Amino acid sequence: MTEPARPLRRNEIRQQNETLILQAAEKVFAEAGFGGATMQLIADVAGLPKANLHYYFATKEDLYRQVVQNIFEIWLHAADSMDQADGPVEGIGAYIDAKMEISRRHPDGSKVWASEVMHGAPVIQDYLETTLREWTSGRAALIQRWIDEGKMAAVNPEHLLYMLWATTQHYADFGHQIETLNGGKPLNDKQWRAAKDSVKTMILRGIGAI
């Protein structure tokens, strides 16, 4: 005899609701932008009463900042393997793998970030001036160390990072274009593996790491 399911605890219900809200908000902000999104529309997509949204997030800006912060933190953690790597082949290779997987699993979050930055980052400029600047400085120093050790060509570390971001996030931000060129279908598992391998080979070969 199957035992009845255990009732959800209050913190579990809260976590589930927050996840539903953030997933819905990510989708709505990606499609409508900050200005076009409404709390009512996000509530409708989440399948929750509007009052629930205001219980967890007092304003639309609070919710928007959380969506942006989530994708930002996911991207930051993608570089963890880079920090522990012996050289660019392992470090940058793993970073490309991680960033492209994020583009596959969180395309809407990437689009929200791209739209925000293209409009001059009116809501998240503080992230750019603090956390992103510090993160970029640290990774640029790591790349410079690999250059000094003779493990890769003497390229500009900042511009290499910009290239990595642009290339990997293209698969999210321009996903519709890629699907159109792929016969109207999203890339399957085999195609994603091929894309990762191609990007890694081109970049690592281009910087003289392989």
N, C-alpha and C positions, 0 to 999 in steps of 0.2 A: 504494500500500500504506500502510495506516494505521500510524503509529509507535506502539509500546506506550506506555501512559501512564507518565509519570514517577513513580517511587515518592515517596510523601509524606515530607517531611523531618520530623524529630522535633518541631520547633516547630510545623509545620503540623498534625501529629497532636494535639499538645497543645491547639492553638487549637480544632480541631474538637471534641475531647472536652469542653473547657470550655464551648463553645457549646451542645452537647447537654445537658450537665449543668445549665447555667443556664436553658435553655428549659424543661427538665423541672421544675426546682425552682420556677420562676415559676408554672407551671401547678399543681403540687401545693400550694404554699403558698397560692395563691389559693383553691383548693378546700377544703383541709383546715386552713388556718391553721398557725401555727408549731407549736402544741402537737400538732396531729393529724398533721402530716407526719413521715415517717421517712426516714432515708437509704436504707433498702431500697426504699421505695416510689418515691423519686426515681430510684434506680438502675434500677428496673424500667421506669419511664416513659422514661428516657433510653436504655434498651437496653444498659446497660453493667453490668459487675460492680460490686458495692458497694465493693470494694476500690479501684476507680478513683476513686470519689467522695472517699474519704478521702485518696487521693494528692493530689488537687487542693485539697480543702477538708477540713481536719482535723476540723471539727465541724459539726453542723447549724447552729449559730449563725453560723459563718464563712460558710457558704453563703447563709444567709438575709440576712445583712448585705450580701453582694455583690449579691444580687437587688435589695434595696432601694436600694443605692447606684447600681446601673445605671439604674433608672427615674428616680431623683432627678437624676442627671447629665443624662439625656436631657431632662428637664423644664427644667433650668437652661439648657441650650444652646438651648432653644426661644426664649429671650428675647434671643438674640444680635442678631436683626434689630431688636428693640425698641431696643436700645442705639444703633444706627446711624441710627435713623429721625429725620426732621425733626419729626414730630408724632404725635399719637395715631392718626390715621387709618391712617398707614402702620405705625406701631409696634405698636399694640394689635391692629390688623387682622391683621398678620403673626403676632403671638403667638397669636391665636385660631386661625388656620389651622394653625400648628405644633402647638399643644396638642391640637386635635381630631384631627389626623392621628396623633399619638402614642396617643390613646385608641383609635383604630381599629386601630393596628398592635401596641400593647402593652397590651391590656386587662387581662391577668392581672397585670402589674406594677403597674398602677394600683390594682387590687383588693388586692394585698398591702400596698401603702402605706396605703390607706384603712383596712384592718383593723388594721394596726399602730397607727395614730394613734388610732383609736376605742377601742383597748384601753390608751390612755395611753402609747403609744410606749415599751414596756419595753426594747426592744432598740436603737432608733435615736433616743432622746431627745437624744443628743449632736449628731446632725445638725440637729435642730430648734433647739437652743440656739446653734449656731455658724453653719454654712453657710447654713441657711435664713433665720435671723435677719438675717445680713449681706446675703444676696441680696435679701430683702424690703425692707430699709432702702434699698438702692441703687435698686431699681425704684420705690419710693415717692417718692424724691427726684426721679427722672426725671419721674414723673407730675406732681409738684408744680411742676416747672419748666414743663411744658406748660400747667398751670393759670395760673401767673404770667405766661406769655407770651400768655394769652388764647386759647389753641388748644382749650380744652375748659372745661366747667363746673367750678366749685369743689366737687368731691366729695372725700370722704375717700380718699386714695390706698390705704391699707391695705385698706379695705373693698371698693374696686374690685378689688384683686388677689384678695381672697377670693371675690368673685363670679365672676371669670374662672376661677379654679381649680374652683369648684363646678360651673359651667356646662359647661366643657369636659370635665372628668373624669366628669361624669354619664354621658356616652356610653360610658364604659368600665365604671364601677362599677355602673351600672344597665342594662348592655347587654341583659340578658335581658328586662327590662321593655320596653325599646324594641323589641326583636325581637317580643315578644308583641303589642304594639300595632301592629306593622308586618305583621300577618298571619303571625307565626311565622317571618319571614325577616329576616336581617341587612340593614341598609341597603346598597343598591347604590351604585355610583359616583355616579350622578346624585343620589341622595338625600343622600349625604354632602356633595356640593357645595352642595345646597340648604340643608342644615343649617348648614354653615359660613357661608354668605351670610346666613342668617336671624339667627344669633347675632351676627355682626359688625354687621349693620344695627341690631338692637335695642340692643346695648350702645353702639355709637358714637353712635347717635341719642340714647340716654338720657343720655350724658355731654356732649351738646352739641357733639360733634366733627364731625357732619355735619348 
